[in-house]
Amino acid sequence: MDKVTLQTRLGAAIRERREASGFSQDTFADCIGMHRAYYSAIERGERNVTLSTLFRVATGFKTTIAKLMAEASL
């Protein structure tokens, strides 16, 4: 699996989680202390996120990195 596919699948899983949680991109990004444009790029699979960034996202959803990865089938 290539880098773009990994990023796209992870971004889609994060978007699905956010939408299921009832957050807008603006609200969720603000909640985790991240700029909305950067967060939006993560959801679109345009960013290769670091572990610390992924941890911030997972913590915002009150879940783990492992669960986010599993939801993305990674």
C-alpha positions in Angstrom: 0.0 0.0 0.0 1.4 3.4 -1.0 1.7 6.5 1.1 -1.2 8.3 -0.6 -3.5 5.4 -0.1 -2.6 5.2 3.6 -3.2 8.9 4.1 -6.5 8.8 2.2 -7.8 5.8 4.1 -6.8 7.3 7.5 -8.3 10.7 6.5 -11.6 9.1 5.5 -11.8 7.2 8.8 -11.1 10.4 10.8 -13.8 12.2 8.8 -16.3 9.4 9.4 -15.5 9.5 13.1 -15.9 13.3 13.3 -19.2 13.3 11.4 -20.6 10.4 13.6 -19.6 12.5 16.7 -21.6 15.4 15.4 -18.6 17.8 15.1 -18.0 20.3 12.3 -14.4 20.6 11.1 -14.1 24.0 12.7 -15.4 22.9 16.1 -13.3 19.7 16.2 -10.1 21.4 15.1 -10.7 24.1 17.7 -11.3 21.4 20.3 -7.9 19.8 19.7 -6.1 23.1 19.2 -5.4 22.6 15.5 -6.0 25.1 12.6 -9.0 24.1 10.6 -7.2 24.2 7.3 -4.5 21.8 8.6 -7.2 19.5 10.0 -9.2 19.6 6.8 -6.0 18.5 4.9 -5.7 15.5 7.2 -9.2 14.4 6.4 -8.6 14.8 2.7 -5.5 12.7 3.0 -3.2 15.5 2.0 -1.1 15.4 5.1 1.3 12.8 6.3 0.5 13.2 10.0 3.0 12.6 12.8 2.3 10.3 15.7 1.9 13.3 18.0 -0.7 14.9 15.7 -2.5 11.5 15.4 -2.5 11.3 19.1 -4.2 14.7 19.4 -6.9 13.6 17.0 -7.4 10.3 18.8 -7.5 12.0 22.2 -10.1 14.5 20.8 -12.3 11.5 19.9 -11.6 9.9 23.3 -10.1 6.9 21.5 -6.7 5.5 20.7 -4.5 5.7 17.7 -4.8 1.9 17.3 -8.6 2.2 17.0 -8.4 4.9 14.4 -6.0 2.8 12.4 -8.3 -0.2 12.7 -11.2 1.9 11.5 -9.1 2.8 8.5 -8.3 -0.9 7.9 -4.6 -0.2 8.3 
